[in-house]
Amino acid sequence: HALSVANIPNSSRGKTSARSSTAPTPEGLQGRRCKLLEEDSPMAQAGRRQRQRYVTKVGKCQVNLGNIQDKKRFLSDIFTTIVDLKYRWFLFVFMMCYVVTWVVFGFIYFLDAWVRGDVWHQGDPEWQACIENVDGFVSALLLSVESQRTIGYGTRMVTANCAEGVILLIAQSIVGSMIDAMMVGCMFVKISRPKKRAQTLIFSKNCVISLRDEKLCLMFRVGDLRESHMVDAKIRAKLIKSRQTAEGEFIPLEQSELNLGYDTGEDRLFLVEPQIICHVINRHSPFWDMSAESLRREQFEIIIILEGIVEATGNHVLAAGMTCQARTSYTEDEILWGYRFEPCMSLEKGAFQVDYSRFEMTFEVQTPAASAKELQE
């Protein structure tokens, strides 16, 4: 368990509090300036660098799988294995599938022509050749490429004077069709996967905790940059936190669910404009006993998962009906206690205008530093 404990960054509070409605006192400015200098020190920066995320801000899972013994499972699902390859390896496999088949069948063509003596009787009008105009391996390779790609220049060909040549041509045609079907299918699936669609789904850099309807709530903001919206968008949240049981068992990175309105249907979003997602801190919440002071000593990570179906518009016909997933994470030092998000929508010329320059802006509000449990008591 090599994770280090980080505190709430005062630099974020300093930036956002400048937009607060209350003017800071000189003593407060001096104290904030000292805290900023402390956070800019090498020791503070080294502590922040040691913080290992479970999921990065852009949604990449920081989990490496190793010591896998039964690797033949990947070959049993070869289609998914090829699609999941990186583009450089995918293009390499794509090209090698064709190059290897051309070379193999070219070698067999040359071997057949050499065994039957067609190589040594070039230009002999009385010789009944099995494969015409093949005088070496290069010409046999050209015949293989022309046959599989149905180019057919007409200078090299398989004649009806031998049965093995006809069988070889049929076999190459079948193998070539199978390779075309598989590789073109893999290319289509890889290009049409809606993975890049998640790049236009954005999350706020920080979470905020403040009162809403007299209840302490943890909130973050989510938005969609495209005009083609997500269909049936759903959002979930997971709390990743290590703990030790009463029996002394250590559970690393235990996952627990954060309720974002599953029981009321508020987790299903109509993501047309940026929305503030709210988690009510009640007795069923893992933050029930957490106060502003105890938050500084905690160590956890909140994983946000947004899923939806890519809308079938003119620009997304290839990706129609495919599920897109966007992820991000928030650590304990990215939670601002006593802040709210600034509104980013206005009514202009008979339509609602979204100002994404205000998407990350927060302002400080009066919020008790006690936990939700203490507030209820």
Secondary structure in CASP SS format (residue, H / E / C, confidence):
PFRMAT SS
TARGET T0000
AUTHOR 0000-0000-0000
METHOD secondary structure of the structure
MODEL  1
H C 1.00
A C 1.00
L C 1.00
S C 1.00
V C 1.00
A C 1.00
N C 1.00
I C 1.00
P C 1.00
N H 1.00
S H 1.00
S H 1.00
R H 1.00
G H 1.00
K H 1.00
T H 1.00
S H 1.00
A C 1.00
R C 1.00
S C 1.00
S C 1.00
T C 1.00
A C 1.00
P C 1.00
T C 1.00
P H 1.00
E H 1.00
G H 1.00
L H 1.00
Q H 1.00
G H 1.00
R H 1.00
R H 1.00
C H 1.00
K H 1.00
L H 1.00
L H 1.00
E H 1.00
E H 1.00
D C 1.00
S C 1.00
P H 1.00
M H 1.00
A H 1.00
Q H 1.00
A H 1.00
G H 1.00
R H 1.00
R H 1.00
Q C 1.00
R C 1.00
Q C 1.00
R C 1.00
Y C 1.00
V E 1.00
T C 1.00
K C 1.00
V C 1.00
G C 1.00
K C 1.00
C E 1.00
Q C 1.00
V C 1.00
N C 1.00
L C 1.00
G C 1.00
N C 1.00
I C 1.00
Q C 1.00
D C 1.00
K C 1.00
K H 1.00
R H 1.00
F H 1.00
L H 1.00
S H 1.00
D C 1.00
I H 1.00
F H 1.00
T H 1.00
T H 1.00
I H 1.00
V H 1.00
D C 1.00
L C 1.00
K C 1.00
Y H 1.00
R H 1.00
W H 1.00
F H 1.00
L H 1.00
F H 1.00
V H 1.00
F H 1.00
M H 1.00
M H 1.00
C H 1.00
Y H 1.00
V H 1.00
V H 1.00
T H 1.00
W H 1.00
V H 1.00
V H 1.00
F H 1.00
G H 1.00
F H 1.00
I H 1.00
Y H 1.00
F H 1.00
L H 1.00
D H 1.00
A H 1.00
W H 1.00
V H 1.00
R H 1.00
G C 1.00
D C 1.00
V H 1.00
W H 1.00
H H 1.00
Q C 1.00
G C 1.00
D C 1.00
P C 1.00
E C 1.00
W C 1.00
Q C 1.00
A C 1.00
C C 1.00
I E 1.00
E E 1.00
N C 1.00
V C 1.00
D C 1.00
G C 1.00
F H 1.00
V H 1.00
S H 1.00
A H 1.00
L H 1.00
L H 1.00
L H 1.00
S H 1.00
V H 1.00
E H 1.00
S H 1.00
Q H 1.00
R C 1.00
T C 1.00
I C 1.00
G C 1.00
Y C 1.00
G C 1.00
T C 1.00
R C 1.00
M E 1.00
V E 1.00
T C 1.00
A C 1.00
N C 1.00
C C 1.00
A H 1.00
E H 1.00
G H 1.00
V H 1.00
I H 1.00
L H 1.00
L H 1.00
I H 1.00
A H 1.00
Q H 1.00
S H 1.00
I H 1.00
V H 1.00
G H 1.00
S H 1.00
M H 1.00
I H 1.00
D H 1.00
A H 1.00
M H 1.00
M H 1.00
V H 1.00
G H 1.00
C H 1.00
M H 1.00
F H 1.00
V H 1.00
K H 1.00
I H 1.00
S H 1.00
R C 1.00
P H 1.00
K H 1.00
K H 1.00
R H 1.00
A H 1.00
Q H 1.00
T H 1.00
L E 1.00
I E 1.00
F E 1.00
S C 1.00
K C 1.00
N C 1.00
C E 1.00
V E 1.00
I E 1.00
S E 1.00
L E 1.00
R E 1.00
D C 1.00
E C 1.00
K E 1.00
L E 1.00
C E 1.00
L E 1.00
M E 1.00
F E 1.00
R E 1.00
V E 1.00
G E 1.00
D E 1.00
L C 1.00
R C 1.00
E C 1.00
S C 1.00
H C 1.00
M E 1.00
V E 1.00
D E 1.00
A E 1.00
K E 1.00
I E 1.00
R E 1.00
A E 1.00
K E 1.00
L E 1.00
I E 1.00
K E 1.00
S E 1.00
R E 1.00
Q E 1.00
T C 1.00
A C 1.00
E C 1.00
G C 1.00
E C 1.00
F E 1.00
I E 1.00
P E 1.00
L E 1.00
E E 1.00
Q E 1.00
S E 1.00
E E 1.00
L E 1.00
N C 1.00
L C 1.00
G C 1.00
Y C 1.00
D C 1.00
T C 1.00
G C 1.00
E C 1.00
D C 1.00
R E 1.00
L E 1.00
F C 1.00
L C 1.00
V C 1.00
E C 1.00
P C 1.00
Q E 1.00
I E 1.00
I E 1.00
C E 1.00
H E 1.00
V E 1.00
I C 1.00
N C 1.00
R C 1.00
H C 1.00
S C 1.00
P C 1.00
F C 1.00
W C 1.00
D C 1.00
M C 1.00
S C 1.00
A H 1.00
E H 1.00
S H 1.00
L H 1.00
R H 1.00
R H 1.00
E C 1.00
Q C 1.00
F C 1.00
E E 1.00
I E 1.00
I E 1.00
I E 1.00
I E 1.00
L E 1.00
E E 1.00
G E 1.00
I E 1.00
V E 1.00
E C 1.00
A C 1.00
T C 1.00
G C 1.00
N C 1.00
H C 1.00
V C 1.00
L C 1.00
A C 1.00
A C 1.00
G C 1.00
M C 1.00
T E 1.00
C E 1.00
Q E 1.00
A E 1.00
R E 1.00
T E 1.00
S E 1.00
Y E 1.00
T E 1.00
E H 1.00
D H 1.00
E H 1.00
I E 1.00
L E 1.00
W E 1.00
G C 1.00
Y E 1.00
R E 1.00
F E 1.00
E C 1.00
P C 1.00
C C 1.00
M E 1.00
S E 1.00
L E 1.00
E E 1.00
K C 1.00
G C 1.00
A E 1.00
F E 1.00
Q E 1.00
V E 1.00
D C 1.00
Y H 1.00
S H 1.00
R H 1.00
F C 1.00
E C 1.00
M C 1.00
T E 1.00
F E 1.00
E E 1.00
V C 1.00
Q C 1.00
T C 1.00
P C 1.00
A C 1.00
A C 1.00
S C 1.00
A H 1.00
K H 1.00
E H 1.00
L H 1.00
Q H 1.00
E C 1.00
END
